[in-house]
Amino acid sequence: MGSDSRKRQNWDPQQQLLTPGRGTHHTEAGCKRQEEPRSKSKICANVFCGAGRECAVTEKGEPTCLCIEQCKPHKRPVCGSNGKTYLNHCELHRDACLTGSKIQVDYDGHCKEKKSENPAASPVVCYQSDRDELRHRVIQWLEAEIIPDGWFSKGSNYSEVLDKYFKSFDDGDSRLDSTEFLKFVEQNETAVNITTYMDQETNKLLRGLCVDALIELSDENADWKLSFNEFLKCLSPSFNPPEKKCALEDETYEDGAETQVECNRCVCACGNWVCTAMTCEGKNEKVPGQRRQPEQDLTEEELARYVQELQKHQETAEKTKRMSTKEM
């Protein structure tokens, strides 16, 4: 009697579910599988998002279309209907989504200069897309030099590959300046083969500008030289370079934005205004955001001061951004 009582107390209802011939085949594991949320691929399987958008899953487990977070970095430039050059079709549609504007592909390749009665020369600049493309190529080159450990030999990881090149091009001060960094980049022909412009000399200048932009990414003490840790951060595959904007008169401008100063043109590139320095010889172009009478022409000194104002606006905006980030 006592043993029957103990058997009944130890009876497990799950055992009955697992006993053959009881007429039920549900298991606890099966119930759990039914309660598990569906994967993103299943939820988004029949969802179509327009160009520049991708399907995402909300907290409620429902599908929604959002602007693409990051496009693949392959380079196939296209000219948008807004006159801006994009690295590829995806970047164009992503920009249209983020800005809420209608942008179409005008034609393949970089946008051509629009001819005008008084054309202004454009400064040679390294756009963020150029900087990121150079960085992507260098990282691919370095990753290809990683050697896995063998049975009887030690290989080399990514950090060790960078350390090898850092020591090879460092002049002994444990820092890489722009000249040393450029020599390092030029070791790989594929990495430096950026042909944004028609002539080789301009493309060579572009490489130097993009190297400066890469140094600026991780130059924490602003000495325009990279320590090994800064060098490692700059070329770390997991590091996602921030998108920088230019500031002018309490407004921010996207990379590639332009403003006119007399016969000179200023372009926003990697968070900095870059301007030509031509003598205007009495030409008068209206400067956006500046009220000027037709007879008021800028002298060379005034132009220099205006360019300095652009940079001051940018520095102030960067300081304000850093302060707000620290407060958060």
C-alpha positions in Angstrom: 0.0 0.0 0.0 2.7 2.4 1.0 4.7 1.7 -2.2 1.6 2.4 -4.4 1.2 5.7 -2.6 4.8 6.7 -3.3 4.4 5.7 -7.0 1.3 7.9 -7.4 3.1 10.9 -5.7 6.0 10.5 -8.1 3.8 10.2 -11.2 4.8 12.6 -13.9 2.1 13.8 -16.3 4.8 14.3 -19.0 5.6 10.5 -18.8 2.1 9.8 -19.8 2.5 12.0 -22.9 5.6 10.1 -23.9 4.1 6.7 -23.2 3.4 4.8 -26.5 -0.2 4.0 -27.2 -1.7 6.8 -25.1 -3.2 8.5 -28.1 -1.2 11.7 -27.8 2.3 12.5 -29.3 2.9 16.2 -28.1 6.1 16.8 -26.3 7.3 19.7 -24.2 10.0 20.5 -26.7 7.4 20.6 -29.5 5.3 23.1 -27.5 8.3 25.3 -27.0 9.1 25.3 -30.7 5.6 26.4 -31.5 6.0 29.4 -29.1 9.4 30.5 -30.5 9.2 33.7 -32.6 9.5 33.4 -36.3 12.8 34.4 -37.9 13.3 37.6 -39.8 13.7 35.7 -43.1 10.3 34.1 -42.6 8.5 37.3 -41.5 10.0 39.3 -44.4 9.6 36.5 -47.0 6.6 38.0 -48.8 7.4 41.7 -48.0 8.6 43.9 -50.9 10.3 47.2 -49.9 11.1 49.8 -52.5 14.6 50.9 -53.7 16.7 52.2 -50.9 14.6 50.3 -48.2 14.9 47.0 -46.5 12.6 44.8 -44.4 13.0 44.9 -40.6 11.0 43.4 -37.8 9.4 45.5 -35.2 9.3 44.8 -31.4 5.8 43.3 -32.0 7.3 40.9 -34.5 5.7 42.6 -37.5 7.5 43.5 -40.8 8.2 47.1 -41.7 10.3 48.8 -44.4 13.1 51.1 -43.3 15.9 52.9 -45.1 18.9 50.7 -45.8 21.3 50.9 -42.9 24.5 50.3 -44.9 25.1 49.6 -48.6 27.7 47.2 -49.9 30.9 49.2 -50.7 31.2 48.1 -54.4 32.1 51.0 -56.6 29.9 51.6 -59.7 29.4 55.4 -59.7 26.1 56.9 -60.9 25.0 60.5 -61.4 21.7 61.3 -59.7 19.0 63.6 -61.0 20.0 66.0 -58.2 23.4 66.4 -59.8 25.3 64.5 -57.1 27.6 61.5 -57.8 27.0 58.4 -55.8 29.3 55.4 -55.2 26.6 53.0 -56.5 22.8 52.6 -57.1 22.2 51.5 -53.6 23.8 54.7 -52.1 21.6 56.9 -54.4 18.4 55.2 -53.4 19.4 55.2 -49.7 20.0 58.9 -49.8 16.6 59.4 -51.5 15.0 57.4 -48.6 16.9 59.3 -45.8 16.2 62.7 -47.2 12.6 61.9 -48.3 13.3 63.2 -51.8 12.8 61.8 -55.2 16.2 61.0 -56.8 16.6 59.0 -60.0 19.7 57.7 -61.8 20.5 60.2 -64.5 23.3 58.2 -66.1 26.2 55.9 -65.1 29.5 57.4 -64.1 30.4 60.6 -62.3 28.2 63.7 -62.8 29.6 66.0 -65.5 30.4 69.6 -64.9 27.5 71.9 -65.8 28.8 74.6 -68.2 27.8 78.2 -67.4 28.7 81.6 -68.7 31.2 82.1 -65.8 32.2 78.6 -64.8 33.9 78.2 -61.4 36.7 75.6 -61.1 36.0 72.9 -58.5 38.6 72.1 -55.9 40.1 68.6 -55.9 38.6 67.0 -52.8 38.4 63.5 -51.2 34.7 62.7 -50.6 33.7 60.3 -47.9 32.9 57.7 -50.6 36.5 58.1 -51.9 38.0 57.8 -48.4 35.9 54.8 -47.5 36.7 53.1 -50.8 40.5 53.5 -50.3 40.1 52.2 -46.7 38.1 49.2 -47.9 40.8 48.3 -50.5 43.6 48.6 -47.9 41.8 46.4 -45.4 41.1 43.8 -48.1 44.8 43.8 -49.0 45.9 43.4 -45.3 43.4 40.7 -44.6 44.8 38.7 -47.6 48.2 38.7 -45.8 46.9 36.9 -42.7 48.6 33.6 -42.3 46.9 30.9 -40.2 48.9 28.8 -37.7 50.4 25.7 -39.1 51.3 22.4 -37.5 54.9 23.4 -36.8 54.8 27.2 -37.5 53.1 30.2 -36.0 51.0 32.3 -38.4 50.2 36.0 -38.2 46.9 37.7 -37.3 45.6 41.0 -38.6 47.1 43.1 -35.8 50.5 41.5 -36.4 50.3 42.3 -40.2 49.6 46.0 -39.4 52.4 46.0 -36.9 54.8 44.8 -39.5 53.9 47.6 -42.0 53.8 50.2 -39.2 57.4 49.4 -38.2 58.5 49.3 -41.9 57.3 52.8 -42.7 57.9 54.5 -39.3 60.9 56.8 -39.3 61.7 56.0 -35.6 59.3 58.3 -33.8 56.6 55.6 -33.3 54.2 57.7 -35.4 53.1 57.6 -39.0 52.6 61.0 -40.6 50.8 61.6 -43.9 53.9 61.0 -46.0 54.7 57.7 -44.3 51.1 56.6 -44.5 50.9 57.4 -48.2 54.1 55.4 -48.9 52.5 52.5 -47.0 49.3 52.7 -49.0 51.2 52.9 -52.3 52.7 49.5 -51.6 49.5 48.0 -53.1 48.6 49.1 -56.7 45.0 47.9 -56.3 44.5 50.0 -53.2 45.8 53.2 -54.7 44.1 52.8 -58.1 41.4 55.3 -57.4 40.6 57.0 -60.8 37.9 59.6 -59.9 39.5 62.2 -62.1 40.6 62.1 -65.8 44.4 62.8 -65.3 46.9 60.8 -63.3 48.3 63.9 -61.5 45.0 64.8 -60.1 44.3 61.3 -59.0 47.7 61.2 -57.2 46.7 64.4 -55.4 43.4 62.7 -54.5 45.3 59.8 -52.9 47.2 62.2 -50.6 43.9 64.0 -49.6 42.3 60.7 -48.9 45.2 59.6 -46.7 44.8 62.8 -44.8 41.1 62.0 -44.4 42.0 58.5 -43.1 44.5 60.0 -40.6 41.8 62.4 -39.3 39.5 59.4 -38.6 41.4 58.1 -35.7 43.9 60.9 -34.8 42.7 61.4 -31.2 45.3 64.0 -30.2 45.0 66.0 -33.5 48.8 66.0 -34.2 48.3 64.6 -37.8 50.3 61.5 -36.9 49.0 58.1 -36.0 50.4 56.0 -33.1 50.1 52.2 -33.6 46.8 52.1 -31.7 45.4 54.9 -33.8 46.7 53.2 -36.9 45.0 49.9 -35.8 41.7 51.7 -35.1 41.8 53.5 -38.5 42.1 50.2 -40.4 40.1 47.9 -38.1 37.5 46.0 -40.2 35.0 46.4 -37.3 35.4 50.2 -37.2 32.6 52.1 -39.0 33.7 55.6 -40.0 31.2 58.3 -39.0 29.4 60.4 -41.6 30.6 64.0 -41.1 28.7 67.1 -42.2 29.9 70.7 -42.7 28.5 73.6 -40.8 27.7 77.1 -42.1 25.5 79.8 -40.5 23.8 77.4 -38.1 23.0 74.9 -40.8 24.6 71.6 -41.6 25.4 70.3 -45.1 25.9 66.8 -46.5 29.2 65.6 -48.0 29.4 66.9 -51.5 27.4 70.1 -50.9 28.6 73.2 -52.6 28.5 76.9 -52.0 29.8 79.8 -54.2 32.1 82.6 -53.1 32.5 85.0 -56.0 34.1 83.0 -58.8 35.4 80.4 -56.2 33.6 77.3 -55.3 33.6 75.6 -51.8 32.8 71.9 -51.4 31.9 70.0 -48.3 34.3 67.0 -48.1 34.8 64.7 -45.1 33.4 67.3 -42.7 35.5 70.2 -44.0 34.9 73.1 -46.5 37.5 73.0 -49.2 37.6 76.1 -51.5 39.4 77.2 -54.6 41.5 80.4 -54.4 41.1 82.2 -57.7 41.4 85.9 -58.2 37.9 86.9 -59.3 38.8 90.1 -61.3 35.5 91.9 -60.6 33.2 88.9 -61.1 30.3 88.8 -58.8 28.4 85.7 -57.8 25.8 85.6 -55.1 26.9 83.7 -52.0 24.1 81.6 -50.5 23.1 83.0 -47.1 25.0 86.2 -47.6 23.3 89.5 -48.5 25.5 91.5 -50.9 24.7 94.3 -53.2 25.8 93.9 -56.9 28.6 96.4 -56.6 30.1 94.7 -53.5 33.0 92.5 -54.8 35.2 90.4 -52.5 38.9 91.2 -52.4 41.4 88.4 -51.9 41.6 89.3 -48.2 37.8 89.2 -47.8 37.8 85.8 -49.5 40.5 84.5 -47.2 38.5 85.7 -44.2 35.3 84.1 -45.5 37.1 80.8 -46.0 38.4 81.1 -42.4 34.8 81.7 -41.2 33.7 78.5 -42.9 36.4 76.5 -41.0 35.5 78.3 -37.7 31.8 77.3 -38.2 32.9 73.8 -38.8 35.2 73.6 -35.7 32.4 75.1 -33.5 29.9 72.6 -34.8 32.4 69.7 -34.1 33.1 71.0 -30.5 29.3 71.3 -29.9 28.7 67.8 -31.2 31.5 66.4 -29.0 30.1 68.2 -25.9 26.6 66.9 -26.5 27.9 63.4 -27.0 29.8 63.5 -23.7 26.7 64.8 -21.9 24.7 61.8 -23.2 
